[in-house]
Amino acid sequence: MKTLPFFGLIGLGYGAARTKFFDEVATAHLTKFVFYFALSAMLFRFSANLSLSEIFEPRLAAAYLWGTGFVYGVVMLVAFWRGLDTPTAAIEAQVGAIGNTGFLGVPMLAVLLGQEAIGPIILILSIDLIVFSSLLVILVTGSREGRSKLAVLQTVGLGLLKNPMIVSISLGLCVSASGLQMPEVVNSFLTTLGNAATPGALFAIGASLATKSAERLQIAVWLSFAKLILHPFFVACAAFIFFRVDAYPASVAISAAALPVAGNVFILAQHYGVAPQRVSAAILVSTAISILTVSMIISAVTV
């Protein structure tokens, strides 16, 4: 029940866009504001007020990497079994393994699981962006003719440097490592701007869903099952069985793994011209189903 207000904001954004009260241009501008300003301010402030040791926990990182990598591999194998090429298989794997940690996880889990969850959330978001988004670019561009290894690495590096979430986390950690104390007026400014991230991001998610299609439902249901059920299951197995992660950070990782498909996967699919319709359908289906599954999984791991 605690997740309902968050999904209510998503529903509000969806309704506003479906009724054309909030058009696609408005949604694009709101998304840009959240992505480049509000969410970046929130992540910078969080990172600047945490030490690297509070964010990087080796066993948690290993468990999340193993669990996410395992479901990534499973979805790719199923795609190859269905006769798909490498770029399409990689996009489907990204759908099945990468959740909406930035726009949904950061604002929602920090409230539901407490401020102590911020460090693990930033770690998980960093792994998603640095490891798995880079892996997708390598698989898609590397499998196409005429792309040298150097060109692929250059594309990956530029993509990371242009991502405001990576930049804000990195700059925040630099401030933290320097030992400098942020002036109260700066911290207050970042808090005020960052507070806009939660309602803005959730409303933007809902509004963007109104433009998604529900084509290829059978594939969308399979990919949603992989994301909402298999991903948290494999992360839980890795955390509790193989790496013996403490209960609290493990619960944060499992909750993050239970999030629906990330919207940026659709952006990447569109950019590379690889199966954007099935990604669109998977985002729509997984977000709708996650109203139930996310609530159940968060309740199960926080008892």
C-alpha positions as CSV (number, residue, x, y, z in Angstrom):
1,M,0.0,0.0,0.0
2,K,2.9,2.4,0.6
3,T,3.8,2.4,-3.1
4,L,0.3,3.5,-4.2
5,P,0.9,7.2,-3.9
6,F,3.9,6.9,-6.2
7,F,2.0,4.9,-8.7
8,G,-0.9,7.3,-8.3
9,L,1.4,10.1,-9.5
10,I,2.3,7.9,-12.5
11,G,-1.4,7.4,-13.2
12,L,-2.0,11.2,-12.9
13,G,0.7,11.8,-15.6
14,Y,-0.8,9.1,-17.8
15,G,-4.3,10.5,-17.5
16,A,-3.1,14.1,-18.3
17,A,-1.3,12.8,-21.4
18,R,-4.1,10.6,-22.6
19,T,-6.6,13.4,-22.4
20,K,-4.2,15.6,-24.3
21,F,-4.1,18.1,-21.4
22,F,-0.3,17.4,-21.3
23,D,1.0,16.9,-24.8
24,E,4.2,15.2,-26.0
25,V,6.1,18.4,-26.2
26,A,5.2,19.2,-22.6
27,T,6.2,15.7,-21.5
28,A,9.6,16.0,-23.3
29,H,10.3,19.4,-21.6
30,L,9.3,18.0,-18.2
31,T,11.5,14.9,-18.7
32,K,14.4,17.1,-19.7
33,F,13.9,19.3,-16.5
34,V,13.9,16.3,-14.3
35,F,16.8,14.5,-16.0
36,Y,19.2,17.5,-16.2
37,F,18.2,19.6,-13.2
38,A,16.0,18.1,-10.5
39,L,17.3,14.5,-10.4
40,S,20.8,15.6,-11.0
41,A,20.6,18.0,-8.1
42,M,19.2,15.2,-5.9
43,L,22.0,12.7,-6.9
44,F,24.7,15.3,-6.5
45,R,23.5,16.2,-3.0
46,F,23.2,12.6,-2.0
47,S,26.7,11.8,-3.3
48,A,28.3,14.9,-1.8
49,N,27.0,14.0,1.6
50,L,28.1,10.4,1.5
51,S,31.6,8.8,1.6
52,L,32.7,6.3,-1.0
53,S,32.6,3.6,1.6
54,E,28.9,4.3,2.3
55,I,28.2,3.8,-1.4
56,F,30.5,1.1,-2.5
57,E,29.9,-2.2,-0.7
58,P,31.9,-5.0,-2.6
59,R,29.6,-7.9,-1.7
60,L,26.4,-5.9,-2.6
61,A,28.0,-4.8,-5.9
62,A,29.1,-8.4,-6.7
63,A,25.6,-9.8,-5.9
64,Y,23.8,-7.2,-8.0
65,L,26.2,-7.7,-10.9
66,W,25.9,-11.5,-10.7
67,G,22.1,-11.5,-10.4
68,T,21.6,-8.8,-13.2
69,G,24.2,-10.5,-15.4
70,F,22.5,-13.9,-15.0
71,V,19.1,-12.6,-16.1
72,Y,20.7,-10.6,-18.9
73,G,22.3,-13.9,-20.1
74,V,19.0,-15.8,-19.8
75,V,17.1,-13.3,-21.8
76,M,19.8,-13.2,-24.5
77,L,19.8,-17.0,-24.8
78,V,16.0,-17.1,-25.2
79,A,16.3,-14.4,-27.9
80,F,19.0,-16.4,-29.7
81,W,16.9,-19.5,-29.4
82,R,14.1,-17.6,-31.1
83,G,16.5,-16.8,-34.0
84,L,17.1,-13.1,-33.2
85,D,20.3,-11.3,-34.2
86,T,22.7,-9.9,-31.6
87,P,21.5,-6.3,-31.5
88,T,17.9,-7.3,-31.0
89,A,18.9,-10.0,-28.4
90,A,20.9,-7.3,-26.6
91,I,18.0,-4.9,-26.5
92,E,15.7,-7.6,-25.1
93,A,18.3,-8.5,-22.5
94,Q,18.5,-4.8,-21.5
95,V,14.7,-4.8,-21.1
96,G,14.8,-7.9,-18.9
97,A,17.6,-6.7,-16.7
98,I,17.6,-2.9,-16.3
99,G,14.9,-1.2,-14.2
100,N,13.8,2.4,-13.8
101,T,16.2,3.1,-11.0
102,G,16.8,6.7,-11.9
103,F,13.3,8.1,-12.3
104,L,11.4,5.7,-10.1
105,G,13.9,3.9,-7.8
106,V,15.8,6.9,-6.5
107,P,12.8,8.9,-5.3
108,M,10.6,6.0,-4.3
109,L,13.0,3.7,-2.5
110,A,14.7,6.5,-0.6
111,V,11.3,7.3,0.9
112,L,10.0,3.8,1.5
113,L,13.3,2.2,2.7
114,G,14.8,5.1,4.5
115,Q,17.8,7.4,3.9
116,E,20.2,4.5,4.6
117,A,19.1,3.1,1.2
118,I,20.6,6.0,-0.7
119,G,24.1,4.6,-0.8
120,P,23.0,1.2,-2.2
121,I,20.6,2.9,-4.7
122,I,23.4,5.0,-6.1
123,L,25.7,2.0,-6.3
124,I,23.0,0.0,-8.2
125,L,22.2,3.0,-10.5
126,S,25.9,3.4,-11.3
127,I,26.3,-0.3,-12.2
128,D,23.2,-0.1,-14.5
129,L,24.5,3.0,-16.3
130,I,28.3,2.2,-16.4
131,V,28.3,-1.6,-16.8
132,F,25.1,-2.7,-18.5
133,S,24.3,0.4,-20.7
134,S,27.9,0.3,-21.9
135,L,27.5,-3.5,-22.6
136,L,24.5,-2.8,-24.7
137,V,26.3,-0.2,-26.8
138,I,29.3,-2.6,-27.2
139,L,27.0,-5.5,-28.3
140,V,24.9,-3.4,-30.7
141,T,27.6,-1.3,-32.3
142,G,30.3,-4.0,-32.2
143,S,28.1,-6.5,-34.0
144,R,27.6,-4.1,-36.9
145,E,30.1,-3.9,-39.7
146,G,32.4,-1.0,-40.1
147,R,32.8,-0.2,-36.5
148,S,36.3,-0.6,-35.0
149,K,37.0,-1.4,-31.4
150,L,38.3,2.1,-30.8
151,A,35.1,3.6,-32.3
152,V,33.0,1.5,-30.0
153,L,34.9,2.5,-26.9
154,Q,34.7,6.1,-28.0
155,T,30.9,5.8,-28.3
156,V,30.7,4.2,-24.9
157,G,32.9,6.9,-23.2
158,L,31.1,9.8,-24.8
159,G,27.8,8.3,-23.8
160,L,28.9,8.1,-20.1
161,L,30.3,11.7,-20.2
162,K,27.0,13.0,-21.5
163,N,24.8,11.3,-19.0
164,P,23.9,13.9,-16.3
165,M,23.3,11.1,-13.7
166,I,26.8,9.8,-14.0
167,V,28.2,13.3,-14.0
168,S,26.3,14.4,-10.9
169,I,27.2,11.3,-9.0
170,S,30.9,11.7,-9.9
171,L,31.0,15.3,-9.0
172,G,29.2,14.7,-5.8
173,L,31.8,12.0,-4.8
174,C,34.6,14.4,-5.7
175,V,33.2,16.9,-3.3
176,S,32.8,14.2,-0.6
177,A,36.4,13.0,-1.1
178,S,37.7,16.5,-0.9
179,G,36.4,16.9,2.6
180,L,34.9,20.3,1.9
181,Q,31.7,21.1,3.5
182,M,29.0,22.5,1.2
183,P,27.7,25.9,2.3
184,E,24.3,25.7,3.8
185,V,22.8,28.0,1.1
186,V,24.1,25.6,-1.6
187,N,22.8,22.5,0.2
188,S,19.4,24.2,0.7
189,F,19.3,25.1,-3.0
190,L,20.0,21.6,-4.1
191,T,17.5,20.2,-1.6
192,T,14.7,22.5,-3.0
193,L,15.6,21.7,-6.6
194,G,16.0,18.0,-5.8
195,N,12.6,17.8,-4.1
196,A,11.0,18.4,-7.5
197,A,12.5,15.2,-8.8
198,T,10.0,12.8,-7.1
199,P,6.7,14.3,-8.4
200,G,8.3,15.4,-11.6
201,A,9.9,12.1,-12.5
202,L,6.8,10.1,-11.6
203,F,4.4,12.4,-13.5
204,A,6.8,12.2,-16.5
205,I,6.9,8.4,-16.4
206,G,3.1,8.3,-16.6
207,A,2.9,10.9,-19.3
208,S,5.5,9.1,-21.4
209,L,3.5,5.8,-21.0
210,A,0.6,7.4,-22.8
211,T,2.6,7.4,-26.0
212,K,3.7,3.7,-25.7
213,S,2.1,1.0,-27.8
214,A,0.9,-2.4,-26.6
215,E,2.1,-4.3,-29.7
216,R,3.7,-7.7,-29.6
217,L,2.1,-8.4,-26.2
218,Q,3.4,-12.0,-26.0
219,I,7.0,-10.8,-26.1
220,A,6.2,-7.9,-23.8
221,V,4.8,-10.3,-21.2
222,W,7.8,-12.5,-21.3
223,L,10.2,-9.6,-21.0
224,S,8.1,-8.1,-18.1
225,F,8.2,-11.5,-16.3
226,A,12.0,-11.5,-16.7
227,K,12.3,-8.0,-15.3
228,L,9.7,-8.1,-12.5
229,I,10.1,-11.7,-11.3
230,L,13.4,-13.3,-12.6
231,H,15.6,-10.2,-11.9
232,P,14.7,-9.8,-8.2
233,F,14.8,-13.6,-7.8
234,F,18.3,-13.9,-9.2
235,V,19.5,-10.9,-7.2
236,A,18.0,-12.3,-4.0
237,C,19.8,-15.7,-4.7
238,A,23.1,-13.9,-5.3
239,A,22.7,-11.7,-2.2
240,F,21.6,-14.3,0.3
241,I,23.2,-17.5,-0.9
242,F,26.4,-16.7,-2.7
243,F,27.7,-13.4,-1.3
244,R,26.0,-13.3,2.1
245,V,25.0,-9.6,1.9
246,D,23.6,-8.1,5.0
247,A,19.8,-8.1,5.1
248,Y,19.2,-4.3,4.7
249,P,21.4,-3.6,1.6
250,A,20.2,-6.9,0.2
251,S,16.5,-5.7,0.5
252,V,17.4,-2.5,-1.3
253,A,19.0,-4.4,-4.1
254,I,16.1,-6.8,-4.5
255,S,13.6,-3.9,-4.4
256,A,15.6,-2.0,-7.1
257,A,15.7,-5.2,-9.2
258,A,11.9,-5.5,-9.0
259,L,11.4,-2.1,-10.7
260,P,9.7,-2.0,-14.1
261,V,11.7,-1.6,-17.4
262,A,13.7,1.6,-17.6
263,G,12.5,4.3,-20.1
264,N,16.0,5.0,-21.3
265,V,16.1,1.5,-22.9
266,F,13.4,2.8,-25.3
267,I,15.6,5.8,-26.1
268,L,18.5,3.5,-26.9
269,A,16.3,1.2,-29.0
270,Q,15.1,4.2,-31.0
271,H,18.6,5.6,-31.4
272,Y,19.9,2.3,-32.8
273,G,16.8,1.4,-34.7
274,V,16.4,-1.9,-32.9
275,A,12.9,-3.2,-31.9
276,P,11.6,0.0,-30.3
277,Q,8.0,-1.3,-30.5
278,R,8.6,-4.3,-28.3
279,V,10.6,-2.2,-25.8
280,S,7.7,0.3,-25.8
281,A,5.2,-2.5,-25.1
282,A,7.4,-4.0,-22.3
283,I,7.7,-0.6,-20.6
284,L,3.9,-0.2,-20.6
285,V,3.1,-3.8,-19.5
286,S,5.8,-4.0,-16.8
287,T,4.9,-0.6,-15.3
288,A,1.2,-1.6,-15.1
289,I,2.0,-5.0,-13.5
290,S,4.6,-3.6,-11.2
291,I,1.9,-1.8,-9.2
292,L,1.2,-5.2,-7.7
293,T,4.6,-6.9,-7.9
294,V,6.8,-4.0,-6.6
295,S,4.5,-3.6,-3.6
296,M,4.6,-7.3,-2.8
297,I,8.3,-7.6,-3.1
298,I,9.1,-4.6,-1.0
299,S,6.7,-5.8,1.6
300,A,8.3,-9.3,1.5
301,V,11.9,-8.0,2.0
302,T,11.2,-5.4,4.6
303,V,9.2,-7.5,7.1
